[in-house]
Amino acid sequence: MEQTYQYAWILPFVPLPVPFLIGAGLLLFPMVTKNIRRMWSFQSILLLSIVMAFSIYLSIEQINNGSIYQYVWSWILNNDFSLEFGYYIDPLTSIMSILITTVGILVLFYSDSYMAHDRGYLRFFAYMSFFSVTMLGLVTSSNLIQIYIFWELVGLCSYLLIGFWFTRPGAANACQKAFVTNRVGDFGLLLGILGCYWITGSFEFRELFEIVNNLISSNQVNFLFLTLCAALLFVGAIAKSAQFPLHIWLPDAMEGPTPISALIHAATMVAAGIFLVARLLPLFIVIPYIMSFISLIGIITVLLGATLAIAQQDIKRCLAYSTMSQLGYMMLALGMGSYRNALFHLITHAYSKALLFLGSGSVIHSMETIVGYSPDKSQNMVLMGGLTKYVPITKGAFLLGTLSLCGIPPLACFWSKDEILHDSWLYSPIVALIAWATAGLTAFYMFRIYLLTFEGHLSVRLQNYSAKKDNSPDSISLWGKKASKEINRNFPVLQMAENQPQISYPSYPYESDNTMLFPICILCLFTLLMGFLGIPREIGFNLDILAQWLHPSIYLLHETNSTDLLEFFKNAATSVAIAYYGILIACLFYKPTYSSFNSFHLINSFHQKSPKRVLRDKIVTVIYDWSASRAYIDTFYKKFIVYQVRRLAYFSHFFDLRIIDTKVNGVGFFSFLVAEGIKYLGFSRISSYLFVYFFFLWVFISISLVYPN
């Protein structure tokens, strides 16, 4: 057993040869490397499969033996300072490594077809393989410095992958936005790491936790400073996991290719913040204010992400806000001390959301055959609809992921979300009400995505249509007859315009090839079965493998106890009823009618302008404006931060150019004039120079005689 753990250090390095060999091949033998480019996808999948097999083996050993292993070696030794590097293998490491490798393999397999015709095919696989290296290095790190190094490398990979199509202005701006936003969190993380070292004198997790506990028990630490350091550590997790208020980068990150969204923005990179909080939970849990702060940020993110997903038109952006909301559930669970439930939801959500993102990629791939290569159109759900008969396999998989995320049993997310909702009642009734209401909102916006995408009829013309570009608004009203008028006015591409040039594209969308459908089908199995990994003991089967897996972890000391079978079914019935209620509301709003272009069932209802209807219309308009405008948070940042920073930059530039440079240049110009005057004064004669010299000498002597003091 110990010999197996001794080789665990190779986990991050196994996929490393792929990016190096691709880079060297493109530099030295570009033509040969490009001609055998499909080989590199096989190499990437093969090496990551080796890591997956080793991670699964380590997990089985942990479940059977319940052991934790750490190995460190000294890197820098200088008097009292010692910096060590190493690896730390515990249940949390095993869970994250299995998630990274399983989802990574499926995404790479999917990408082989999805990116087959892209000019950056080799660059894509180099980035993806290096990202797997950095994530595996992050989750196996044994100290805070090591985590920070890989934390920054993960941010670098995110920047490269989001801006993969860097020739697009949207992608270029999105990767810069993600990079700058995460720098805010990373700076806070760095300050927190330095503060913790100032207090404890160690970066190692075990030593750090023990020293902090001893200092608190003996009252030898400044509690305010310790709380500040812990809060700064949490700031890093806020940015990386897209928690309020540093969530603004995640929706724009959807500008990258869809496989990237499935991997780093659903299952792995955004989970790094959850991983960091889970890893540091023994530190946070002895500081009550920090635990309350974590739960507060989590519940705000839960509600904000759900409300912002309501009116989004881009299918990937809507899924991004859904990811943000579900990450809020995980953060809420950690803030409540429910370590097991947070990790359980991390697992189930990762596979379900990866399925939804890959399904959306299949939809986008099919829509591009109709509207041409235009992300604004091929990702717009308003321009979809009626895809069921064209992409039936994708539709079935997407429906399965949708039901799982809504919390419908026996799918994966039902088991994990239901336990978080149950724990929220034990924590705070107000938090519980928000969490349960958001569960209904989740069902509403997820079925909105499904209905707008797959049900009804195809919204765009199936043969020829106008090539005129549309000026799509940021939001449209989704209530009453006004909706159809605004859609027809703002989306002229939906109509056959006269006297406009017509362009022919393939007539019908089609199902993706088997290379793309295979990972989707495997993720369907995970979505169906992964929930049974942590099925509660009170049901009577004693199948809680997750609890056995996490048993050696010290965090379980703070875990809430399960209740009896009757209370479990009562809580489950309540959560499922709320989910079905959200689905029902979504069906009432977005149930398709087939007589004409009309995506909203209620457009032709309520003909009379009653006061109740007017009030309802105003409320709905406010909600949709709030959602479509991203809660005005981006506007706030632009007005009060971005614009003010630009003003400061303009002022600094003006001050440097007109004040500082003017003074420096003035001194030089004055010296130049004096030198020129002196040069011509003497006419190049020594007698003239002597005359000037003695003249000024006589002046100085005269002044000294008149004013001797």
C-alpha positions, -999 to +999 in steps of 0.1 A: +000+000+000+027+025+010+047+016-022+016+025-042+015+059-025+052+065-031+045+067-069+016+091-065+039+120-073+038+111-110+001+120-113+006+156-125+035+147-147+020+119-169+002+142-193+031+167-194+049+153-225+020+161-248+022+200-247+060+199-248+061+175-277+035+194-296+053+227-290+087+212-301+071+196-331+055+228-343+087+246-338+111+221-354+090+200-377+057+220-384+046+202-415+051+167-401+035+176-368+004+190-386+001+159-408-001+135-379-021+158-357-048+133-350-022+112-332-018+138-305-054+135-294-048+098-290-017+105-270-035+130-248-064+106-241-040+077-234-019+095-209-048+109-191-064+074-190-033+062-172-037+089-146-074+080-142-066+043-137-040+051-110-064+076-093-092+050-092-068+024-077-057+049-050-094+056-042-102+019-039-072+015-015-085+044+005-120+030+008-106-003+019-078+009+042-089+044+052-054+059+050-039+093+042-004+097+029+019+127+027+054+130+014+076+161+014+111+171+006+131+202+013+136+227-015+149+258+002+167+257+036+180+290+051+184+293+089+149+292+104+131+292+070+123+260+052+103+256+020+092+221+013+075+206-017+056+173-018+022+157-024-007+149-002-031+120-010-064+119+009-100+113-001-104+149-013-074+145-036-087+112-050-122+127-057-108+157-075-082+136-095-110+112-107-132+141-117-104+158-136-094+127-155-128+112-163-143+144-175-110+154-192-109+121-212-145+125-224-140+161-233-108+153-252-126+125-271-154+149-279-130+176-290-113+153-315-144+157-337-156+191-325-123+208-333-113+186-362-116+215-388-102+242-366-068+256-375-058+256-339-064+219-334-029+211-321-027+242-300-061+232-284-048+198-273-016+213-260-035+238-239-059+211-226-032+187-217-012+214-198-044+224-180-048+188-168-012+189-155-019+221-136-052+209-121-036+176-110-007+195-095-031+217-076-052+189-060-021+169-050-002+199-034+008+195+002+012+232+012-001+266+005+029+278-016+026+248-039-011+254-043-005+290-051+020+281-079-004+257-096-033+281-088-016+307-110-008+281-137-045+271-138-054+308-143-029+310-171-044+280-188-079+295-184-067+327-200-053+308-230-083+286-234-110+313-231-091+334-256-084+304-279-102+321-308-083+353-300-091+369-334-126+374-322-130+406-302-154+389-278-130+361-270-101+385-266-120+407-242-134+377-223-100+362-215-087+396-203-117+400-181-113+366-166-076+372-161-080+406-144-109+394-122-090+364-110-060+385-103-080+403-076-088+370-059-052+357-064-038+388-047-061+382-017-050+346-016-013+356-016-018+380+012-037+353+032-009+328+026+017+353+039-005+362+069-009+326+078+029+320+076+034+351+098+011+336+124+022+299+123+056+299+106+045+270+083+029+265+049+021+228+054-016+220+059-013+196+089+012+218+108-009+249+099-041+234+113-024+221+145-006+254+153-037+275+148-057+252+170-031+254+197-028+292+195-065+296+197-069+272+227-041+290+245-053+325+235-019+334+220-031+348+187-047+380+175-081+367+166-089+397+144-057+393+123-064+355+120-099+362+108-086+387+082-060+362+069-087+335+066-110+359+048-082+367+023-077+330+017-114+328+009-112+357-015-091+335-038-118+309-038-145+335-045-128+346-077-119+311-090-153+296-083-172+326-097-189+336-064-204+370-058-191+397-063-162+383-085-185+362-107-186+385-136-159+367-157-177+334-160-206+342-184-181+360-208-158+330-206-183+311-228-166+328-257-142+298-258-149+266-275-177+245-260-154+216-249-135+241-228-167+252-211-175+216-204-142+209-188-129+240-170-161+260-165-183+231-153-162+203-137-127+213-129-113+249-128-144+265-112-143+236-087-108+247-076-123+273-053-145+247-037-115+224-034-095+252-017-122+259+009-127+221+015-089+217+020-087+247+044-120+238+062-102+228+095-088+263+096-120+280+087-142+260+111-124+273+142-132+308+131-170+311+133-172+345+115-155+330+085-179+301+083-208+325+084-192+346+058-187+316+035-224+306+039-235+342+032-215+344+000-228+310-010-265+318-005-261+351-023-245+334-052-271+307-053-299+332-057-281+356-079-270+330-104-305+316-107-321+349-112-296+360-138-302+327-158-339+334-163-337+357-193-304+348-210-307+341-247-273+325-252-275+288-243-240+285-230-243+318-210-275+305-193-256+273-184-228+294-170-251+312-146-265+278-137-230+267-129-225+298-108-257+290-088-248+254-082-213+264-070-231+286-046-249+255-032-215+238-027-201+269-010-232+272+012-228+235+023-191+241+032-201+272+052-227+251+071-200+225+078-216+199+055-183+187+040-196+154+027-227+170+010-206+197-006-183+172-022-212+150-031-228+178-050-195+187-066-193+152-080-229+149-093-230+185-107-197+180-125-210+151-146-245+165-151-232+200-162-205+184-184-233+165-201-253+197-206-224+216-220-214+189-244-251+186-254-252+223-260-221+220-281-238+194-302-268+217-306-245+246-316-227+224-341-260+215-357-273+251-358-242+263-375-252+243-406-283+265-409-273+300-399-237+298-410-207+302-386-219+330-363-218+324-325-244+352-320-270+332-340-259+295-334-260+299-296-292+320-294-320+299-280-346+323-295-334+312-329-337+275-321-366+253-313-379+221-330-346+203-329-361+171-314-366+153-348-332+164-360-310+156-330-329+130-310-299+116-291-287+150-281-322+159-271-326+128-249-292+134-232-299+171-227-333+163-211-316+138-188-291+164-176-318+190-172-339+167-150-308+159-130-300+195-124-337+202-115-334+176-087-357+149-101-351+114-086-333+091-090-309+112-111-276+123-096-281+158-085-313+150-066-294+131-039-268+157-033-290+188-036-317+173-014-292+168+014-279+204+012-315+217+013-322+196+044-291+209+061-301+244+053-332+241+075-309+230+104-286+260+098-311+289+093-347+292+082-340+323+061-311+306+043-333+275+038-362+295+023-338+311-003-322+278-011-355+260-016-369+289-037-338+288-058-343+251-064-377+260-080-359+287-101-334+262-112-361+239-126-377+269-143-347+282-162-334+247-170-367+237-186-368+271-203-335+262-220-349+227-230-382+240-243-367+269-263-341+246-278-358+214-286-396+218-286-419+236-310-407+242-345-375+255-359-375+292-356-352+300-385-360+293-422-349+259-433-338+268-468-329+304-479-331+335-458-318+370-456-281+376-450-289+409-434-274+411-400-297+416-371-292+440-342-301+417-314-311+435-282-297+426-249-332+416-237-367+413-249-400+413-231-412+377-226-449+384-219-480+391-240-484+401-276-455+425-273-431+396-274-439+384-309-438+420-322-404+426-306-391+393-319-402+401-355-389+436-353-355+428-337-348+396-354-354+402-392-334+371-400-365+351-390-385+366-419-380+364-457-371+400-464-378+413-499-350+428-520-324+412-498-296+389-511-304+353-503-277+328-492-282+291-493-271+269-464-277+232-457-315+229-452-317+209-420-296+204-388-282+170-383-271+148-354-234+149-344-212+121-353-204+091-331-172+106-318-192+134-302-221+113-291-200+086-273-189+110-245-224+123-242-238+088-237-211+079-211-220+111-192-256+100-193-246+068-175-227+089-149-258+112-145-280+082-139-258+062-115-234+087-098-261+097-073-260+062-058-225+069-047-238+087-017-273+074-012-283+081+024-282+053+050-317+060+062-332+045+030-321+011+043-295-001+017-264+011+035-248+021+002-232+053+013-199+046-004-190+083-002-191+083+036-168+053+037-145+070+013-143+102+033-141+083+067-103+090+073-109+127+068-110+148+099-137+170+084-164+144+091-162+153+128-183+184+119-207+165+097-244+167+105-262+134+113-288+119+090-324+116+101-349+088+099-365+074+068-398+093+072-381+127+074-360+118+044-390+111+023-408+142+036-379+164+026-375+147-007-412+151-015-410+188-008-379+194-029-393+174-058-426+192-056-408+225-058-389+213-088-421+202-105-437+235-098-408+253-115-411+229-145-448+236-147-443+274-147-417+270-174-441+249-195-468+276-191-445+303-203-427+285-230-450+257-242-447+259-280-476+265-303-473+252-339-497+275-358-472+304-362-438+316-349-447+319-312-425+305-285-448+316-256-480+299-247-494+329-228-490+354-257-526+351-268-540+348-232-555+375-210-569+398-237-583+424-213-560+449-197-570+442-161-552+459-133-539+426-121-525+419-155-508+453-158-492+448-124-481+413-134-466+426-166-446+452-147-433+427-123-423+403-150-406+431-170-386+442-140-375+406-133-364+400-169-347+434-172-328+425-140-317+392-155-309+404-190-289+433-176-269+409-153-283+426-122-265+458-133-234+446-116-213+448-148-226+483-153-217+492-117-181+479-122-177+498-155-190+531-141-174+531-106-142+511-112-133+508-149-141+544-158-125+557-126-093+538-132-092+551-168-097+586-155-068+581-131-047+567-159-055+597-181-047+621-153-014+603-146-005+605-182-013+642-184+006+649-152+036+629-164+036+645-199+028+681-190+043+686-155+071+661-150+084+660-186+080+698-189+102+704-159+128+680-170+128+692-206+128+728-194+160+723-173+177+707-203+165+734-227+177+762-203+211+745-200+213+743-237+206+781-241+232+790-214+258+768-230+251+782-265+253+818-251+286+812-234+300+795-265+294+825-287+304+850-260+341+844-261+346+841-299+369+812-292+397+834-278+416+826-246+418+863-238+380+866-239+376+836-216+401+852-191+382+885-192+349+868-184+366+847-156+382+877-139+351+898-143+329+873-124+358+868-099+358+906-092+320+906-088+321+877-062+350+894-043+331+928-043+299+911-029+319+893-002+336+926+009+303+945+010+285+917+028+312+899+048+287+878+068 
